Amino acid sequence: MRVLSIGALAVVVGALFACEDQPCNRYVDYICQCHADDPDFDCQELTNTLIGADPAVQDQCSIDLADQQQIDDQAGLACDVDPI
């Protein structure tokens, strides 16, 4: 019974981390919502490449998102991304 409880707890904890708002998820959401018509960005390719990426890539996504938001702010592009 104890093994079953530990296994169930592991599944729940794993599911919580899988739903965690990761930097690459935020970057993809931002690009797909704010630059949907921009030919410089391919939402589907970004989704396929970045969703579920490893921690090193997550760090880069955080940097890329901050950089893109700064570029957009300077260009006067106002875009609010709906939270997931």
Salt bridges, closest charged atoms under 4 A:
ASP21 OD2 - ARG26 NH1 3.65
ASP38 OD2 - HIS35 ND1 3.48
ASP72 OD2 - HIS35 NE2 2.75
